[in-house]
Amino acid sequence: MDPIMSLFSATVLFLIFLIWKRFEDQKDGDSYILDYQCYKPTDDRKLTTKHCGDIIKRNKNLGLLEYKFLLKALVSSGIGEETYGPRIMFEGREEKPSVKDGILEMEAFSYDCIDKVLARTGIHPSEIDVLVVNVSMLTSAPSLTSYIINHYKLREDIKSFNLTGMGCSASLISVDVARNILKTYKNVNALVLTSECLSPNWYSGKDKSMILANCLFRSGGCALLMTNKRSLRDRSMFKLKCLQRIHHGGYDDSYQCCIEKEDEEGRPGFYLSRSLPKVATRAFVDNLKMITPKILPAWELVRYGILTLAHNLKHGSGKATEEEKPMINFRTGVDHFCIHTGGKAVIDGIGNSLGLTKYELEPARMTLHRFGNTSASSLWYVLSYLEAKKRLKKGQNVLMFSFGAGFQCHSCLWEVRRDLSAVGNVWEDCIDRYPHENLANPFLEKFAWVNQQDDPDNFIVMD
């Protein structure tokens, strides 16, 4: 063979090898969810309307107006009677928590979920390379990651991260932390735990902007096992396609809208300001601007651009109705939507912004009704609902949105790697009852007033 041709052939083969190797190296940095498990507390921790009424009555700092405000908040929350609270509420000690209460609440969640994930995947604790834990409102020494490392006797060289103060958005932050490590190192298993600790964070005052948090949050949590191992790809449930984070802490109104502080009487609690809807909308819009080009096909972006240009030329500086404004069709790149169950208004607001149907909002609404707002872990209960309904098919895409203190808005897109059977799913024993066509409001049906002019002690719950 001609030496020149031999050199040319060798060069081509070498270039092909480099391209192949680069492609394979990129695949080694991909992030997959091997399995995940949501926490389901025992039935004796369900917060019925009667028990909620008893808890409210125990707060002697509340007056008639505060009672009525709490009732109104519960009625409009979209939360049902099967959500869960920490044991301290059932023992009547929510106003006098101890450090141990918070630790026990976290141990119950984490050990249950981790045991199930490891059993389902066949992964031994010694095979865990990375541990990421997010619980916003509990800090301990040693850290929560240390509790888990000690309990499971994890390796000495494990990379551990303990995140606090990130609010309801912390779950996707934890996923991002794990993703960055999976990009850097080969053959890595990362265990991510996401929850919130309610035991030490009950507000016993009467500031309406702070007692609202008592109504909204419920017990829950999730553990997920992420990996970039080639040998485990075919067993994985989801592949992370992209993740976008937005942090508006630089804006004073965003920074101050969700904040832990003391009221005028020195009682600690979690403050939610009236500016929260505006702040959340701004963060949501900014996040959409960043992630939309990454998840939608080019032809949809071109279509939207042409319609927007035509709309502007037609209306000029005049204002058009919302119905006349062009909208991006997110269904061109997304098959399912997981929306943070921050409340009925949050779900409806995102639904309107994205042009989603009742069917597409169903998973979030049913999750809010059944499990409530479980803070950062809520997205995984919504995903579990989709899985339990057997809607997740191989090759489909799932878009997640979360919001949190700071103020933050995060989103990510997952690709379903295989048809999911929903065996062992947290919804397994009740999914046949959902969706409820008409979500009865147990608080509206059972709460009543003997006489609105009477003393607050006359606040009762109808049997």
N, C-alpha and C positions, 0 to 999 in steps of 0.2 A: 504494500500500500504506500502511496505517496506520503512522504513525511509530513508535508503540509496538511494533507487531508487527515492524517492520523492526529496531528496536533489540534486541528479544528474539531474533530470528533471528540477528542478527550476534553477540549474546552467546553463543548456543548454539554457533554455528560456531567462535567463538574458543575456547570451553571444549573443544570436540571437538579442535581443533588442539593445544591445550596438552596434553591427555591423550595424543594421538597422539605428540607430540614427546617427552613424558616416557617413553613406552613405547619409542620408537626410541632415545632416549638411553640407556635402561637396556640395550637390546640392544647398543648400541655398547660397553658395558662388560663384555659377556660374554666369557669366556675359552674359546678353542678350541685343540685340538691339531691343527695342520695335518698334521704327520707326526712320527714318532719312529724312531730307529734304535738298536738295541742293539749293543754291541761284541762281536765274535767274534775272539779272538786266533788266531794261526796254530797249526797242529797240533803244531809242535815245542815248544809251551809247555804241552802236556797233562801233567797230573800223574797218572801211572800209579801203581799200588801200589808197583812197584819203585822208582820215583823218590822217592816219599814215604818209603819205607824208607831209601833212601840219604841223604836230607836229615836224617832223624831220627838216623841213625848218625853223621852229621858233628858233631853236638852232643856233645862229649866231657864236658860238664858233667852229663849225665843219668846216673842210676844205673838199676839193674834195675827199681825200682818206678816211676820216671818213664817208662821205656820201656813198661811194661805199661799205665800210665795212658793214654799217647798211643794205644796200640793199641786200648784199650777205647773211647776217644773217637772214633777213626776208624771203628771197627766200628759204633758206634751213631749215627753222624752222619747217615746217609741219603745220603751223597755217593758218587758213582760215580767212574769212572776217566777221564772225559773233561772234567773241570774244568781250569781254566787257572791258571798262576802266572806271576809276573814273570820276566823273563830272568835276573835276578840269581841266582835259585835254580838255574837250569840251568848256571850258570857256577861254582857252588860258592862264591859270595861273599855269601850272605845275611847273614852275621854281620859283614861289613865293607862296608856300603853307602856310597855317595857321594851328594852332592846331585844330581849329574847323573843317577844311576840313577832317582831319583824323577821328575825332569823328563821323562826319556825315556819312562818308563812312561806318564805323563799325556799326552805329546804323541802317542804311538802311538794311544791310545784316542780322544782328542778330535779329532784331524785326520781319522781314519777315519770316525767317526760324523758329524761336521759335514759332511764332503764328501758323504756319502751323503744326508743330509737335504736339503742345498741342491740336489743334483742331482735328487732325487725331487720336490721342490716347485717348482723353477725360481726360487727366491728367490736374488737376488744378495747377497753379503756386505754391500754398501752399503745394503741394505734392512733390515738388522738394527738395531733401535732400542734393545734391551735385551739384556744378557748377564748370566746368572746361572750361576755355577759353584760346585758344592759338592764338595769333597774334604776329608774330615775330618782326616786325619793327615798332611797335607803343607802346610807354609807356605813360601812362597818370596818373594824380593824380586828383581825385581818380581813381582807376584801372578800366579796362573795366568790370570786374566782378561787381564792385560797380554800374556802369551805369545800368547793367542788373537787379541787385537786386533792385535798386531803381525803375526802370521802371515797373517791375512786382510785386513789393512789396513782395519779397520772405521772407521766415521766418528768424528770428533773429539768429537761431541756424544752419543755412545752412553752410556747409563746402565749401569754395570757394578757387579756385586756378587760378592764373593769370600767364600764361607762356609766356615768350618773348625770342627772340634770338635763337629759336630752328630750324628755317628755315622750309624747305619743309617736314621735318620728324616729325614735331610737332604733327600732328594728332594722330599718333599711340602712341606717348608719353602721350597725353591727355587720350587716351583710357586706357593706362596702369595705369595712376593715378586713373582713375575711377574704374578700375578692382580691384586694391589693396584695395580700400575702400569697394567695394562690397564683397570682401573676408572676410572683418573684421566685417562688420555690416549686420544684417538681415533686410529685407524689406526696401530696399533703392532704390530710383530713382535718377539717375545721368544725368544731362544735360551737354553735351559736345558741345562746339562751336569751329570751326576751320576755320581760314581765314587768309588773309594777307592784310595789309593796303598799298596801292600804292600811295595815295595822297601826303604824305610828303616825298616820297622817289624817286623822279625823279632826275636823274643825268644830269646835264647841261654842263658837261665838254666834253673832247674829248679823254680821255683814252679808248682805245678799250676794255680793260679788264673790264671796268666799264660801258660803254655805252651798252654793250651786254645785261645787265639786263633789260634795257628799252625795248628791243625787245621781251624778253621772257615771262614776267609775265603779267597776266591778272586778272581782278576782278572776284571773286567768293567766295564761302564759304559754309559751311554745319553745320547743327545742328543735333545731334543724341541724342536720349533718351535711356539710358541704365538702366537696372533694374536687381534685383535678386529676385523679389517677386514671390512666387509660384503662386499666383493668375493670374499673367500676362504671365507666361511662354508660355502657349498655344497660346497667341496672338503675341508672339515675331516673328521677322523676321530672326534674326541670333543669334547663340550662339558662344561665343568666346572659341575656343578650345586651342589655345596657342599663345603666343606673345614673340618675341625675339628682344632684343635691343643690338646694337653694337655701341660703342662710341670710336672713334680714336683720341680724342683730345690730347692724349699723344704724338702723332706724330706731329712734327713741320709742315711738308708739309700738313698734313690733317687739322691741326688747321688753317693754313693760306690760304687754297685754296678758301674758300668762306668767305669773311670778309667785314664788313662795315668799311670804312675808308675814308680819304680825298685824293684827287689826289695831284699832285705837285703844283697846283694852289690853293689848299685849298677848292676845291669843294667836298662836301660829296657824297658818292655813295656806291654801292655794288660791290666789286671786285671779279671776277671769274678768277682764275689762270689757266695757261696751264696744270698744274699738276692734274686738276680736274678729267679727265678720269681715270688716274692711281689710284688716291686716292679712287674714287668711286668703282673701281673694287676690290681693296683690302678690303674695308669694306663689299662689297657685298659677296665676297668669304667667309670672316670670319662669316658673318651672316648665309650663307648657311650651313656652317659646324655645326653651333649650332642648327638650326631649322630643318634640314633634318631628323635627327633621331626621331624627335617628330611628324612628319607629314606623314612619309612614312611607309608602312608595313615592317616588319622584313625581309620577303622573298626578297623584292626588294633591301634592303641593302646588304643582303647576295649575291644576284646575282651580284650586282655591285662590291662587294669585290672580288668575284671569277674572274670576267672579268678583273679587274684591276691587280690582281696578275698575271694572264695569260699574260696580255699585258706587264707587267714589265719583266717577264721571257723571253718573246719573243724578246723584243727590247733591253733589258739590259740598258746600258747607252746611247744607240743611241736615236735619236729623231724620233718620229713617226709623221705622219700628223695628223691634227685635226680630220679628218674623221675616222682615225683608233683608236682614243682614246675612251674607253668606256664612256658612259654617263648614268647618273641616269635618270630613267623615272619618272618624277614628276607626270605624269598623274595617277600613281598607287595610289596616295593619294590626288590628287588635280584635281578638275573638271574645275575650272575657275581661271584666273589670272588677278589681278588688279595691274597694273604697274604705278608708278608715271609718269605723263606726263611732265617730265623735258625737253623733246625735242626729236626730231626724233632719234638722236644718242643714247639717253638713252634707249628708247623703243627697238630699234634694238639690242643694246648690250645685254640687259637682255634676249631678245628673243633668241639670238644666244647661250648665256650661258646655258639656260634652254632647248634648243632644241624645242622651241615653233613654232607652225605653223602660217601661215598668219591669219587663223580664230581665233586663240587664242590671237593674238596681235591686232586684229581688234578693241576691245573695247578701248584700250589705244590710238591707232592711230586716231580713230574717235573722241575721246574726245579731243585730242590735236588739231585737226582740228576745232572742233566746239567751244570749250571753252578755248583752250590754256592751258598754264601752270598756274593753279590757286594755286600754291604753295601747302601748306599742305592739302588743301581740294580736290586736284585733284583725289585722290583715290576714293572718294565717287561719283564723276561724272562718273568714269569708272564703278563702281558698279551699278550706276543708268542706264548706258547703257545696261549692262547685264540684269538688271531687265526689262527695257523697251522692250528689244528683247525677253522677256519671256524665257530666257535660265536658270534661276535659279529655280531648282526643289528641293523639300523637300529631305533632306539627303545629298545633294551635298556639297562639300567643296570649299571655295574660298580663295585663297592665295593672300595676299597684300604685296607689297614691296614699301618702301619709302626711300628717301635719303635727307640729310639736312646738313646745316652748322654745323661744329664742329670737324671733319666730322662724320656724323652718318648714319647708315643704320638700318632700323627697318622692321620687317615683322610680320605678324600674319595670323592665319588660322581661318576662320569663317565657321560654319555649317549652311546651310539654313534650317530653321525650318518649312517652309511651302512653297507651290507653291505661287509665287508672281505675282500679277496682274498688277502692274505698274500704278495703278490709281493715278493721281496727280504727276507723275514722271516729273522731270525737262526736260526730252527728249520728253515728250508726244506729243508736237506739231510738231516735226521734225524727229522723229525716222524713219518714212517711207522713208525718203530720204537717210538713211544710211543702209549699208555701201556704200560709193562711191567706185566704182571699180577703177576709175582713179581720184585721188585727184588733181584737177586742182589747180595750184599755182597762186592765184590772183596777188601776188606781182610780179612774173616773167612776167605775162601777161600784167600788167598795168604800171609798173614802166619803164621809159625809159630815155635815155640821149640825149639831143640835140647835144652836142659835148663834148666828154670826156676831151677836153683841155680847155673848157670854164670855167667860174666862177661857183662855186657851186649853185649860184642863178638860173642857167639854169636847175637845177634838177627839173623834172616835173613828173606828173602822167598823163598817157594817159587815156582819157575818153572811 
